[in-house]
């Protein structure tokens, strides 16, 4: 199986390439930089083929995929800077990447009749209430530009591609790139006290675990919409931070505050990021491990704690 992966300089794309290598599949990585620009850890990403590709260039996307003839495209590339996406001078670029770039890839996948995996987000919903969002729910009400453009990407995939997996995730962390855990560790080392919101509820997603699930998926024809975060129940960012410091052996005090008390960001954030993941088991897929276990393995991976 030949798999083309976009966004390999990001957290998830990096881990998807490594998982492909573990299983003996032919992986081809791509990103916008001329050469691979992610973490250089001697992993599969740095040893497997790499193709520079601007996904907003429809002709370039068509040329690259037509030449390579992949069996699957795993589309991880995206604009993910949620607050920056709200800037007037950034909106067109965000839409060109998240919506236009996805449309470009989906159009070629349709013509090649290949499978496509699109990574989406809970931000396509309005984040209200307490009921977990179900994967086949179509009650779309994005709160911000990021969520709206990711939804536009979803619609492009579902309308163009027959063999698609649309996988919504939340609260992502991985080795290759910035994330909440790295931020909290850095803040905790320089501050005695941190304020963290306790009224936004969801579950973290470790890209190492997610990559395994995505490759499990593409080995099947069980297409459709899925939600995939780590198991272990729903928590707040405050709960997550407390566990980060507990496992890391840090004495930093964590003060719970409401979103309103913390201060408004440019982009509205969902209060309810609970994702119903039961469809995974129902379709024979192995759920992701408990988020506390994932956090432990991640802290070991980044050298914060001993194994």
N, C-alpha and C positions, 0 to 999 in steps of 0.2 A: 504494500500500500504506500503510495506517494502522497505526502501531506505537505501543503504549503501553509506556512504560519506567518501572519502579519503581526507587527508590533513586538518582535522578539527582543527589543531593547527594554521592554517593560517587564513588570513582575510576572504576569501570567505567561506571556509568550516565551520567556526564558525557561520556565518550568515545563511548558508543553513540549518544547524541543528536547529537553532532557528525558521526558517520559517516552517520547517517540524512540529515542535512541535505546532506552532500556528494553523496549519491546522489539527492537530490530527493524523498525519501519524507516523508510526513507523520508527524512524531514528536510525541508528547504525553508530557511528563515528569511524574513524580509523586514525592513524598516526604512525610514526616510534617510538616515545617514548613509554616507558612501560606504563606510565599513561598520561592522558591528560595534555599537557604542555602549553596550551594557557592561555588567560586571564581568571581569576576565578571571574566571575561576577554573579554567581548564575543562569546563563542562562541554556537553554536546553542542551548545550554541556556538561555541568558538571553533568547533572542528567540522561541523556539518555545513553544507553549502549555504551561502548568503547572497541575497539579491537586493540591491537598493531599489526601492519602489516608493513613489509618491502616490498614495491611493486616490488622491483627488484628481489625478491625471488619467482620465478614462482610457485614452489610447495606450498609455504605458501599462495600465492594468491588463487590458486586453492582450497586448503583445506578450507580456510576461507569462500570464496564465495559459495562453494558447500555445506558447512554446513549451512550457513545462508539462502541460497536460496532467495536473494533479487529480488524484481520486477524491481528495478532500481539501477544502480550505478552512482553516481555523482562524477566524478573524478576531484578533485580540487588539489590533491597533485602534486607538480612539483618543479624542481630546478628553481628559479626565480632570482638568483643573476647574472645579465647579464654580468657584467664585470669579475667576478670571473670565469665564465664559459669559458673565453678565456684562462685561465692558462693551460699550457700543462698538468699539473698533475691533472687537474680537468675534462678535456674533457670526459674521459671514464666514470666518475661518472655521469656527467650531462646527457650523452647519456643513461646510464643505467636507470636513473630515468625517464627522459622525454620521451624517445622512448621505451626502454625495459620494464619499469614498465607499461607504457600504453598498450603495446602489451600484457603483461601478463594479465591485467585486461580485455582487449577486447576479448582475446581468451576464457576466461571463460564466459563472457557475451554472446558470440556467442553460446556456448554449453548450457547455461541456457536459451537462448532465452529471455533475459531480456533487458530492455532499458539501454542505456548508454549515459551519458552526459560528453563530453570532453571539458574542458576549454582551449581554444587556444588564439592566440595573433595576432595582426597586424604585428608582426615581421616575419611572414611567407612570407610577401611581401618585396619588395626592398625599400619601403619608398620614392620613387621618384615621381615627378609630383605633381599635385594638385587635381586630380580627386579622389573622395572617392572610396575606394576599395569596390567592391560588394561581398557579401558572397559566391556566386557561382563562383567567379573568380578563375582560376587555374594558374594564372601567378605567380607561386611561385619563389621567388629569395631572400631567407633569407640573411641578411647582416652579421649575426654572429652565433656563436655556439648555443646560446639559441634559436634563431629563427629556425635554422636548425633542432635541436632536437625536438622542438615543432611541426614542420612540419612532422617529422618522426612519431610522436605520432598521428597526424591527419590521416596520411596515414594508420597506423595500424588499427585505429578505422573504417575508411571508407571501408577498405578492408575486415575486419573480421565481423563487427557487422551490422546487418540489421536495427535494431531500434536505430539509433544514432542521437544525437544532438551535433554538433560541434559548439561551441559558442566562437567567437573571441571577445576579450575585449582589453582595453587599459587604461593606466594611472590609475591603480587601487588604491583605498584607502578604508580602513575599520578600525574597532575598534581594531582588534586583530592582531597586528604586526606593522612593520615599513612601512612608506609610505612617499610620497612627502610632504603632508601637515604637518605631524609631523616634518619632517626635516626643512621645511621652518619656522614653528613656533619657533622651537628651535634656528635656526640661527638668526631669527629676534629679539629674546630676548637678544642676545649677540652681535649683530652687528647693526650699524646704517645704513649700506648699504649692499645690496646683488646684485650680478650679476646673471642674469637668461637668458637663451637662448630664443630668440624670433623667430627663424626660424624653429622650430619643431612644427608641427601643429596637433592637435587631439582633443579629448574630454575625460574628466575624467569618471571613472566608480566607483560608490559607491556600495560596496559589499552588503549592506543592500537592496538596490533597485534591484541589480542583482539577489540576492537569491530569491526574490519574483518572478521574471520573470522565473527563472529556474524551480521553482516548478509549475508555470503555464504551462510551456512546458511539463513537464513529466506527467501532467494530460491529455495530448493529444497524438495523434499519428502523429503529424505534424513534421515528422523527417526531418533532413537535416542540412545545414550550415546556421548559423545566425551570425549577428554582433550585439553587445549589449553594448552601452555606454550610459551615460546620455544624454538627449536632451539639447538644448540650443545653438546649433551652434558650429563651430570649433574655437578653440583658441590656443594660444601658451602657453608654460610654463610660459613665462613672464606675460601674461594676467591672468593666473591662480594664480600666486603668488600675483599679485596686488589685486585680489579679496579676497584672503585668508587674507591679511593684512587689507584690508578695513573692512571685516566682523568682524575680530578679534579686530578691533580698535587699530591697531599697526601703528606707524609712520615710520617704517622702509622704507628707500628709495630703490626702485627696479630699477636697471639699466639694460636695454635691451642690450644683446650682441648676436653676431652670434655664432653658434656652433664652428666655427673656432677660434673666439676670445676667447671663453670660454676655449678652450683647448681640445684636443682629449682624449677621454676615451679609455680604452682597446677595448671595443666593439663598432663597428659602430652603430649609432642610426638612425632611420628613420626620414626623414624630413616630410614625409607625412604619418601621422597616422589617416587620415580621414577615418572613416568606414561608409559605407552606411547601414543604419538601417531600410530602408523602408520595408524590407521583414517581419519584425515583425508585423507591422500593416496589411500588406497584408494577413498574415496568422492568423489574429484575436488576436494577442497578444498586451497587453498594453505596450507601450514604457516606458522607465525609465523617471522619472521626470527631470526637468531642472537641470543642474549641479550646478547652484548657489543655488538653493533650497536644493540640496543634500549636498552641502558644509555647508550651514547654519545648517542643522539637524546634520551633523557630528560634527561641532564645539560645538553644544549644548551637544551632546552625550559624547564628551571627556572633557567637563567641561571648555572649553575655553571662552564661552559666555553664557549668560542667555537666556532662551527660549523666 
